[in-house]
Amino acid sequence: MKNLAARGFCSFQCGASSLLATITSAIPVALGLGAGSTSRRPLGYVIIGGVLFSTMLTLFLVPVVYVILDRLRGRKPVADAVAEVPAQVEVT
């Protein structure tokens, strides 16, 4: 179970760092000061909103859909299956 949590955290950390890098690079476009800023501002808004929306979709909706599909197929979710693995018996 610890391994699954560690992999989940690593995946979240990679996603969060790319999210922050993309949003940080789009902030100057969204603030848009200077010549031609009126045509570039909407692009910055769309970049920031799209990245936020797709990240939230990936982090929350996709795992929920996988769990629902597993339950419809009659399989147990991975966390439940890992919890039910019997302890190994030591042979002397």
N, C-alpha and C positions, 0 to 999 in steps of 0.2 A: 504494500500500500504506500510505503514511503517513496518507492521508486515512481509510482504513478503521480504522486503529489509533486515530486521533484521535476518530473518531465512537464507537468502542467505549469509549474511556476516558470520553468525555463522558456516554455512556449509563450507564456504571458509576458515575460520580460523582453523577449525578442520583439513581440508585437507592440509592446508599449514603447520601446525605444524607437522603432521605425515610425510609430504614430507621432511621437514627440518631434522627431527630426522633420517629418513632412509638414506638420503644423507650424513648427518654428520657421521653416523656410518659406511658408506661404503667408506668414504674418505681414511682411513688408508689402507684398502684393495686395493683401486685403486692406491695409491701411492706406496705401496708394497716395502718396504725396508727390506732387510735381506734375509735369506735363503729361497728358494722356492718362492720368490716374482714373478718370471716370470710366474709361473703357476696360481697365485692368481690375478694378475693385470687384466686380461680380465674379471674375475668374478666381480670385482669392477666396471669396466666400464659398464658392462651389467646391474648391479643393479642400478647404477645412471641413465643411459640412459632409462632403462625400467620404473623406477619410474617417471622420468620427462615426458616421453611420455604418460604413462597411466594417469597421473594427468592432463596434457593438454587435452587429449582426453575426460576425464570426465568433466572438467570445461567448455570446449568450444563446442565440437562436440555433446555430448549427449543432452544438452538443445536445440541446433539448430534442431536436428532430432525430438525432441518432438514437437517443434513449427511447423515444416513442416508437421508432421503427423496430428496434430490438424487442420491445415489449409486444408489438404486434406479431412479430415472428415467433414469439414464445421463448426467446432467450432472455437470460437475466443480464442486467447491466454489468459492466466489467467490475465495478467496485463491489457489487454483491457477490460475484463469482470469485473474486480474489479473497473475500472475507471467509468463504466457505471451504477453502482449500485445507484439507486436513494436515496436521503436523506430521513431519516425516518421522518414521520410527527408526530408532537407532539399533543397528544389529551389532551384537557383541560377539 
